[in-house]
């Protein structure tokens, strides 16, 4: 008996050392992830995810046995190598989300090395549950938040109107006449969606029913969140209309949030109860989500039995090699190209005369840009001019990235009437012909024509997701993540043909592009260290 216990202690000490080394290798990524759990309410549930995973695997420990041979651990080693490659690439591009997902891949590979593919199959769902603890990248989070704000605002307003209250919606601003309510990021519903999606996944896993019912239970998390968050916004609107803005502030506002989340949970359980009735099981609410009785049965053989195969040494070597490669990549610093500061951008282009405008501190805090310019240009004797805006980022790492107007326009109350891409072979920037996004937007009776594109290290890009791909590629290949957004806007009078507005923007482009190249670095650059050139 003592020999058995000694052997088990040696085995688990080796795998424990491997796990500690894994955490050491990924320490920066894990620290940032925990910081997100602490700093963002949307991910405050992240602390519970690994605890639940460990508990679920522990409950099934009787079904796990150590892989008896190195051969059975080879698939796990392949998974580890894949995860470490993703980790190194994420380190080169300094994309923390990639590193955090790589941690889960390597952890899964280590589990497969220890328990073989059979053990991995047993623990596959609890390990997959760990995905819910990894925060989304900032650009996905921002886009999702803005879309949920608009949907929740619209549905909330419909509820207010159903209560026979006059209300007007402009983007994400609800106008009640005497009061105005803005549906901000905190009211988008994300702080309900992520915890509820995690809960729905867990409930679907433990619910006794066919796969299609489990899938619907999980997928219902998003519509439930949107519906209940919209209901909450509508209720706040009704309360504010009757009793004033204190109904949308302080303790009552927070209490309403908790009440809505509890209602979402209740609706989720009602959905499972209905599914159980459909299947003819007629389960009580307390029986809908239960850990099977056979999970807790511990046998003498299983979790503690087995022998130490050579895969643990291979795991340790791979982790040490991955740590070394990662540390080497961390020594790289962004190449900061030399450029003129927008402070020097001229207010006269051809026969266009301009007047500078500025962003408020609120928008500067949100955008996290390095440099920007806003100039309102007009031609002598004309009424309608062109608003020129460009935001430059010398580094698009750590959450600082170009914001797409396509996501921001609806938030200001404008509707996109038409949208597409347009090529201009006659216009060139950094040696390439220009392709841009063209949108016609409308708010009430006002119309505007918008041109915009992303100028990224010599590339003219129209798709925001391609911006992210090239950002990843160039961070590795060029060690650069600088980039800019260029946007032109002109009003379109009620009686004006849209073709005239196009001609106005194209005329302005002809004068703008020769000057713009001095302020937006191309593919071939002169490094400027960390100093931004002002001349």
C-alpha positions in Angstrom: 0.0 0.0 0.0 2.8 2.4 0.8 4.5 1.6 -2.5 1.2 2.4 -4.3 0.8 5.7 -2.5 4.5 6.7 -3.1 4.1 5.9 -6.8 0.9 8.0 -7.0 2.6 10.9 -5.2 5.5 10.8 -7.7 3.2 10.7 -10.7 1.1 13.6 -9.5 4.1 15.7 -8.4 5.4 15.5 -12.0 2.1 16.5 -13.5 1.7 19.2 -10.9 5.1 20.6 -11.8 4.1 20.6 -15.4 0.9 22.5 -14.6 2.8 25.1 -12.5 5.3 25.5 -15.4 2.4 26.0 -17.8 1.0 28.8 -15.6 4.5 30.3 -15.4 4.9 30.3 -19.1 1.5 32.0 -19.6 1.7 34.2 -16.5 1.3 37.6 -18.4 -1.7 36.4 -20.4 -3.3 34.9 -17.3 -2.6 38.1 -15.2 -4.3 40.2 -17.9 -7.3 37.8 -18.0 -7.7 38.0 -14.3 -7.4 41.8 -14.5 -10.3 41.8 -17.0 -12.4 39.7 -14.6 -11.8 42.3 -11.9 -12.2 45.4 -14.1 -15.1 44.5 -16.3 -18.5 43.5 -14.9 -19.2 41.5 -18.1 -16.5 39.0 -17.1 -16.7 39.1 -13.3 -18.1 35.5 -13.5 -14.7 34.4 -14.9 -13.5 33.4 -11.4 -16.1 30.7 -11.1 -15.5 29.0 -14.5 -12.2 27.1 -13.7 -13.6 26.2 -10.3 -16.7 24.6 -11.9 -14.5 22.8 -14.5 -12.3 21.3 -11.8 -15.4 20.2 -9.8 -17.0 18.5 -12.8 -13.8 16.7 -13.7 -13.3 15.6 -10.1 -16.9 14.2 -10.0 -16.0 12.0 -13.0 -12.6 10.9 -11.7 -13.7 7.3 -11.5 -13.8 7.3 -15.3 -10.3 8.6 -15.7 -7.1 6.5 -15.7 -3.6 7.5 -16.6 -2.4 6.7 -20.1 -0.3 3.5 -19.7 2.1 4.2 -22.6 3.8 7.0 -24.4 2.0 6.1 -27.7 -1.4 6.9 -26.2 -0.1 10.4 -25.2 1.2 11.3 -28.7 -2.1 13.1 -29.7 -1.8 15.2 -26.6 1.7 16.2 -27.5 0.5 17.3 -31.0 -2.2 19.4 -29.3 0.4 21.0 -27.0 2.7 21.8 -30.0 -0.2 23.4 -31.8 -1.1 25.5 -28.7 2.5 26.7 -28.2 2.7 27.8 -31.8 -0.4 29.8 -31.4 1.0 31.2 -28.2 4.3 32.3 -29.9 2.4 33.9 -32.8 0.1 35.7 -30.3 3.2 36.9 -28.5 4.8 38.2 -31.7 1.6 40.1 -32.5 1.0 40.9 -28.8 -2.6 39.7 -29.1 -3.4 38.5 -25.6 -6.6 36.8 -26.6 -4.6 34.4 -28.8 -2.3 33.7 -25.9 -5.2 33.0 -23.6 -6.9 30.6 -26.0 -3.5 29.0 -26.6 -3.4 28.4 -22.8 -6.6 26.4 -23.1 -5.3 24.4 -26.0 -2.0 23.5 -24.2 -4.0 22.6 -21.1 -6.2 20.3 -23.1 -3.1 18.7 -24.7 -1.6 18.1 -21.2 -4.9 16.5 -20.1 -4.8 14.2 -23.2 -1.1 13.3 -22.5 -2.0 12.4 -18.9 -5.2 10.5 -19.5 -5.2 9.6 -23.2 -7.9 10.3 -25.7 -10.4 8.3 -23.7 -9.9 10.6 -20.7 -10.0 13.6 -22.9 -13.4 12.5 -24.3 -14.7 12.1 -20.7 -13.6 15.7 -19.7 -14.2 17.3 -23.1 -17.2 19.4 -22.1 -15.9 20.6 -18.8 -12.6 21.6 -20.6 -14.7 23.3 -23.3 -16.5 25.3 -20.6 -13.2 27.1 -19.9 -13.7 29.0 -23.1 -16.2 31.2 -21.3 -13.5 32.6 -19.0 -11.5 34.2 -21.9 -12.6 37.8 -22.7 -13.4 38.7 -26.3 -11.0 41.0 -28.2 -11.8 44.7 -27.7 -13.0 45.3 -31.3 -15.5 42.4 -31.1 -16.7 43.5 -27.7 -17.2 47.1 -29.0 -19.0 46.1 -32.1 -21.2 43.7 -30.2 -22.0 46.3 -27.6 -23.0 48.9 -30.1 -25.3 46.5 -32.0 -26.9 45.3 -28.7 -27.4 49.0 -27.6 -29.4 49.7 -30.8 -31.5 46.6 -30.6 -32.3 47.0 -26.9 -33.1 50.7 -27.4 -35.5 49.9 -30.3 -37.3 47.1 -28.4 -37.4 49.2 -25.2 -39.0 52.1 -27.0 -41.6 49.8 -28.5 -42.5 48.7 -24.9 -42.8 52.3 -23.8 -45.1 53.1 -26.7 -47.2 50.1 -25.8 -47.7 51.8 -22.4 -49.3 54.7 -24.3 -46.3 57.1 -23.7 -45.0 59.4 -26.5 -41.4 58.7 -27.1 -38.8 59.3 -29.9 -35.7 57.2 -30.6 -32.6 58.7 -32.1 -29.9 56.1 -32.3 -29.4 54.9 -28.7 -31.0 58.0 -27.1 -34.6 57.7 -25.9 -36.3 61.1 -25.9 -39.3 61.2 -23.5 -39.9 65.0 -24.0 -39.0 66.2 -20.5 -36.2 63.6 -20.1 -33.7 61.9 -22.3 -32.2 58.5 -21.6 -29.0 57.2 -23.3 -28.5 53.5 -23.6 -24.7 53.4 -23.0 -22.3 50.4 -23.1 -23.2 49.4 -19.5 -26.9 49.0 -20.6 -26.1 47.0 -23.8 -26.9 43.7 -22.0 -23.4 42.2 -22.2 -23.1 42.0 -18.5 -26.1 39.7 -18.6 -25.2 37.9 -21.8 -21.8 36.4 -20.9 -22.8 35.1 -17.5 -26.1 33.8 -18.8 -24.4 32.1 -21.8 -22.0 30.4 -19.4 -24.9 29.3 -17.2 -27.0 28.1 -20.2 -24.0 26.0 -21.4 -23.7 24.4 -18.0 -27.4 23.7 -17.7 -27.5 22.2 -21.2 -24.6 19.9 -20.3 -26.3 18.6 -17.1 -29.9 18.6 -18.5 -31.2 15.2 -19.3 -32.6 15.4 -22.8 -31.8 15.0 -26.5 -29.0 17.0 -28.1 -31.3 19.4 -30.0 -32.9 20.4 -26.7 -29.5 21.0 -25.1 -28.5 23.1 -28.2 -31.6 25.2 -28.0 -31.1 25.8 -24.2 -27.6 27.2 -24.9 -28.6 29.2 -28.0 -31.6 30.8 -26.2 -29.2 32.8 -23.9 -28.8 35.6 -26.4 -32.5 36.2 -27.3 -33.4 35.9 -23.6 -30.8 38.5 -22.7 -31.8 40.9 -25.5 -35.5 40.6 -24.6 -35.1 41.0 -20.9 -32.6 43.9 -21.2 -35.0 45.7 -23.6 -37.9 45.1 -21.1 -35.7 46.6 -18.4 -35.0 49.7 -20.5 -38.7 50.0 -21.3 -39.6 49.8 -17.6 -37.0 52.4 -16.7 -38.4 54.7 -19.4 -41.9 54.3 -18.0 -40.7 54.9 -14.4 -38.7 58.0 -15.5 -41.7 59.4 -17.4 -43.8 59.1 -14.3 -41.4 59.8 -11.4 -38.3 61.5 -12.8 -34.7 60.6 -13.5 -33.9 59.2 -10.0 -35.7 56.0 -11.3 -32.7 55.4 -13.6 -30.0 56.1 -11.1 -28.2 54.7 -8.0 -29.4 51.7 -6.1 -32.7 51.3 -8.0 -30.9 51.1 -11.3 -28.5 48.4 -10.0 -31.4 46.5 -8.4 -33.3 46.5 -11.6 -30.2 44.9 -13.3 -30.0 42.1 -10.7 -33.7 41.5 -11.0 -33.6 41.2 -14.7 -30.7 38.7 -14.5 -32.7 36.6 -12.0 -35.7 36.7 -14.4 -33.4 35.5 -17.2 -32.4 32.5 -15.1 -36.0 31.8 -14.2 -37.0 31.8 -17.9 -34.1 29.5 -18.7 -35.4 27.0 -16.2 -38.9 27.3 -17.4 -37.6 26.5 -20.9 -35.9 23.4 -19.6 -39.1 22.4 -17.7 -41.1 22.7 -21.0 -38.6 20.6 -22.8 -38.8 17.9 -20.1 -42.6 17.9 -20.5 -42.3 17.6 -24.2 -40.1 14.5 -23.7 -42.6 13.0 -21.3 -40.4 13.1 -18.2 -42.3 15.6 -16.2 -39.3 16.6 -14.0 -39.6 18.9 -11.0 -37.6 22.2 -11.2 -35.1 20.8 -8.6 -34.5 17.8 -10.9 -33.9 19.7 -14.2 -30.2 20.2 -13.6 -28.5 17.4 -11.7 -25.2 15.7 -11.6 -25.7 12.0 -12.4 -25.4 9.7 -9.4 -22.8 7.5 -11.0 -20.3 10.4 -11.3 -19.6 10.5 -7.7 -18.8 6.8 -7.3 -15.1 6.3 -6.7 -13.4 3.0 -7.4 -10.0 1.8 -6.3 -8.7 1.8 -9.9 -8.9 5.0 -11.9 -7.8 8.4 -11.0 -4.9 7.5 -8.7 -3.8 4.3 -10.5 -1.4 4.0 -13.4 2.3 4.5 -14.1 4.4 7.5 -15.2 5.0 7.3 -18.9 7.6 9.4 -20.7 5.1 11.9 -22.0 5.4 14.1 -18.9 9.1 14.7 -19.7 8.2 15.6 -23.3 5.6 18.0 -21.9 8.1 19.7 -19.6 10.6 20.0 -22.5 8.0 21.5 -24.8 6.9 24.1 -22.2 10.4 25.1 -21.5 11.1 25.5 -25.2 7.9 27.5 -25.6 8.8 29.7 -22.7 12.2 30.4 -24.3 10.7 31.2 -27.7 8.2 33.5 -26.1 10.8 35.4 -24.1 12.8 36.0 -27.2 9.8 37.4 -29.0 9.1 39.8 -26.1 12.3 41.7 -26.8 10.8 43.2 -30.0 9.5 46.7 -29.9 7.1 48.3 -32.4 8.7 50.1 -35.3 7.3 53.7 -35.0 7.4 55.4 -38.4 8.3 59.0 -39.0 5.4 61.2 -40.1 4.1 64.7 -39.9 1.8 65.5 -37.0 -1.8 66.4 -37.8 -1.2 69.6 -35.9 0.5 70.8 -39.1 -2.3 69.7 -41.5 -3.1 72.6 -43.8 -6.5 74.4 -43.8 -6.1 75.2 -47.5 -6.2 72.5 -50.1 -6.5 73.8 -53.7 -9.4 76.2 -53.6 -10.9 74.5 -50.4 -10.7 76.7 -47.3 -11.0 74.9 -43.9 -11.6 75.5 -40.2 -10.3 73.1 -37.5 -12.6 71.3 -35.2 -11.9 69.2 -32.1 -13.1 66.1 -30.2 -14.2 66.3 -26.6 -12.2 64.5 -23.9 -14.9 61.9 -23.6 -14.4 60.7 -27.2 -10.6 60.9 -26.9 -10.8 58.6 -23.9 -12.9 56.1 -25.8 -10.9 56.2 -29.1 -7.5 56.0 -27.5 -5.9 57.5 -30.6 -2.4 58.9 -31.0 -3.2 61.8 -33.3 -6.2 63.1 -35.2 -7.5 66.0 -37.4 -10.9 67.4 -38.1 -11.3 70.1 -40.6 -14.5 71.5 -42.1 -13.7 72.5 -45.7 -15.7 74.8 -48.0 -15.2 76.2 -51.5 -15.9 80.0 -52.0 -19.5 80.7 -53.0 -20.8 77.2 -52.1 -23.1 76.2 -49.3 -22.3 72.5 -48.7 -18.8 71.6 -47.7 -16.8 68.5 -46.7 -16.0 67.4 -43.1 -12.6 65.7 -43.2 -11.6 63.5 -40.3 -8.6 61.2 -39.8 -7.5 59.3 -36.7 -4.0 57.9 -36.5 -2.7 55.1 -34.2 1.1 54.6 -33.9 0.4 51.3 -32.2 -2.8 49.2 -32.3 -2.0 46.9 -29.4 -3.6 46.5 -26.0 -7.1 47.6 -27.1 -6.2 50.8 -29.0 -7.5 50.3 -32.5 -9.3 52.0 -35.3 -13.1 52.3 -34.8 -15.2 51.6 -37.9 -17.7 54.3 -38.8 -20.1 51.6 -39.8 -20.5 50.7 -36.1 -20.6 54.3 -34.9 -23.0 55.9 -37.4 -26.1 54.1 -36.1 -25.3 55.0 -32.5 -25.6 58.7 -33.5 -29.1 58.1 -34.8 -28.3 57.9 -38.5 -29.7 55.1 -40.6 -27.5 53.7 -43.4 -29.6 53.9 -46.5 -27.1 52.4 -48.9 -23.6 50.9 -48.4 -21.0 49.5 -50.7 -17.4 49.8 -52.0 -16.2 52.1 -54.8 -12.9 52.0 -56.8 -11.1 55.1 -58.1 -8.4 54.0 -60.5 -7.5 57.7 -61.2 -6.7 58.4 -57.5 -3.6 56.9 -55.9 -2.3 56.8 -52.3 1.1 55.3 -51.5 1.4 54.1 -55.1 -1.9 52.1 -55.0 -5.3 53.0 -56.6 -7.9 54.0 -54.1 -10.9 51.9 -53.0 -13.2 53.1 -50.3 -16.5 52.5 -48.6 -19.4 54.7 -49.7 -22.5 55.1 -47.6 -25.6 57.3 -47.8 -27.0 57.9 -44.3 -30.2 59.7 -43.1 -31.6 61.1 -39.9 -35.1 62.5 -40.2 -35.1 64.7 -43.3 -31.3 65.2 -43.2 -29.0 63.1 -45.6 -25.3 62.8 -45.8 -22.8 61.1 -48.1 -19.9 59.4 -46.4 -16.6 58.1 -47.8 -14.2 56.2 -45.5 -11.4 53.7 -45.6 -8.6 52.3 -43.4 -5.1 53.3 -44.4 -2.9 50.6 -42.8 0.9 50.4 -43.5 0.6 51.2 -47.2 -2.7 49.3 -47.8 -6.1 50.8 -48.5 -8.6 48.5 -46.8 -12.4 48.7 -46.8 -13.2 45.7 -44.5 -12.7 46.1 -40.8 -12.1 42.4 -40.3 -9.3 42.5 -43.0 -7.8 45.3 -41.0 -7.5 42.9 -38.1 -5.9 40.1 -40.3 -3.3 42.5 -41.7 -2.7 43.9 -38.3 -1.8 40.4 -37.1 0.3 39.6 -40.2 2.2 42.9 -40.2 2.9 42.7 -36.4 4.8 39.5 -37.1 6.4 40.2 -40.4 7.0 44.0 -40.2 6.8 44.6 -36.4 4.4 47.4 -37.1 0.8 48.0 -36.0 0.4 51.7 -36.9 -2.7 52.6 -39.0 -5.4 55.2 -39.6 -9.0 55.8 -40.5 -9.9 58.4 -43.1 -13.5 59.7 -43.4 -15.1 62.3 -45.5 -18.7 63.5 -45.0 -20.8 66.0 -47.0 -24.4 67.0 -46.5 -27.0 66.2 -49.2 -29.8 68.8 -49.6 -33.3 67.6 -50.0 -33.5 68.7 -53.6 -29.9 67.8 -54.4 -29.0 64.9 -56.7 -26.7 62.4 -54.8 -24.4 62.5 -57.9 -23.5 66.1 -57.1 -22.5 65.1 -53.6 -20.3 62.4 -55.1 -18.6 64.9 -57.4 -18.0 67.2 -54.4 -16.2 64.5 -52.4 -14.3 63.3 -55.4 -13.2 66.9 -56.1 -12.0 67.2 -52.5 -10.2 63.8 -52.7 -8.2 65.0 -55.7 -6.8 67.9 -53.6 -6.5 65.9 -50.4 -4.6 62.8 -51.4 -1.3 64.5 -52.4 -1.1 66.0 -49.0 -2.4 63.1 -46.9 0.5 60.8 -47.7 2.8 62.9 -45.5 0.7 62.2 -42.4 0.0 58.5 -42.9 3.1 56.3 -43.2 3.2 53.9 -46.1 4.7 50.4 -46.5 8.2 51.8 -46.8 9.0 54.0 -43.8 11.8 55.8 -42.0 11.8 54.6 -38.4 11.5 57.4 -35.8 12.1 55.5 -32.6 9.4 56.6 -30.2 9.4 60.2 -31.3 6.5 61.6 -33.3 7.7 64.1 -35.9 6.0 67.5 -35.8 7.4 68.8 -39.0 
